[in-house]
């Protein structure tokens, strides 16, 4: 299964948070299992994500593509700089990306 398919499956069957503000809120609460950050995410947001991820011991995957690429990969008609995975659903994304990071 490809990364694209894993992300789409997580969005369709799991619980995925899209957007930096919502992801940070969930991350501060310790409710995320994985955070995905696009490579052109603003530095201040990336720093906040990494800080709170370290505190909550949540893995952060640095997506090798832009926010536009991540939006397209997710099947969404908009750019996505940050997404958080609460539940993977039927996807193998947690296994796939936590092994890589």
C-alpha positions in Angstrom: 0.0 0.0 0.0 1.3 3.4 -0.9 1.6 6.5 1.3 -1.1 8.2 -0.7 -3.5 5.3 -0.2 -2.6 5.1 3.6 -3.3 8.8 4.0 -6.6 8.6 2.1 -7.6 5.5 4.0 -6.9 7.2 7.3 -9.0 10.2 6.3 -11.9 8.0 5.1 -11.9 5.4 8.0 -10.0 7.0 10.9 -9.9 10.4 12.7 -7.6 12.9 11.0 -7.2 16.6 12.1 -6.3 19.0 9.3 -4.8 22.4 9.9 -2.1 23.7 12.2 -4.4 25.3 14.9 -6.6 22.2 15.3 -3.5 19.9 15.2 -1.7 22.0 17.8 -4.7 21.9 20.1 -5.0 18.2 19.9 -1.3 17.8 20.2 -1.3 19.8 23.5 -4.0 17.5 24.8 -1.9 14.5 24.0 -4.6 13.1 21.7 -2.6 12.5 18.5 -0.6 9.4 17.5 1.2 11.0 14.6 1.7 14.5 13.0 2.5 15.0 9.4 4.2 18.3 8.4 4.7 19.6 4.8 8.2 20.7 4.0 7.1 24.3 3.3 5.2 24.7 6.6 6.0 28.0 8.2 9.0 27.8 10.6 7.1 29.1 13.6 4.3 26.5 13.2 6.9 23.8 12.6 8.7 24.8 15.8 5.5 24.7 17.9 4.5 21.3 16.5 8.0 19.9 17.2 8.0 21.4 20.8 4.6 20.0 21.8 5.2 16.7 19.9 8.4 16.2 22.0 6.5 16.9 25.2 3.7 14.5 24.3 6.1 12.0 22.7 4.2 12.1 19.4 6.1 11.2 16.3 6.4 13.9 13.6 6.8 12.9 10.0 8.3 15.5 7.7 6.4 15.0 4.4 8.8 15.4 1.4 6.5 17.7 -0.5 4.7 21.0 -0.3 1.5 21.8 1.4 -0.1 21.7 -2.0 1.3 18.2 -2.6 -0.1 17.1 0.8 -3.5 18.5 0.0 -3.6 16.7 -3.4 -2.3 13.5 -1.8 -5.1 13.7 0.8 -7.7 14.1 -1.9 -8.6 17.6 -0.6 -9.1 20.7 -2.9 -6.9 22.9 -0.7 -3.4 23.1 0.7 -2.5 21.2 3.9 0.6 22.2 5.9 -0.1 20.0 9.0 -2.3 17.1 9.7 -2.7 15.0 12.9 -3.7 11.4 13.1 -5.9 10.5 16.1 -7.0 7.1 14.8 -5.6 5.4 11.7 -8.8 3.5 10.9 -8.1 0.7 8.4 -4.9 2.5 7.3 -1.3 1.3 8.0 -0.1 4.9 8.2 1.0 4.7 11.8 3.2 1.7 11.2 4.5 3.0 7.9 5.4 6.5 9.0 6.6 5.8 12.6 9.1 3.3 11.3 10.5 5.9 8.9 10.7 8.9 11.3 
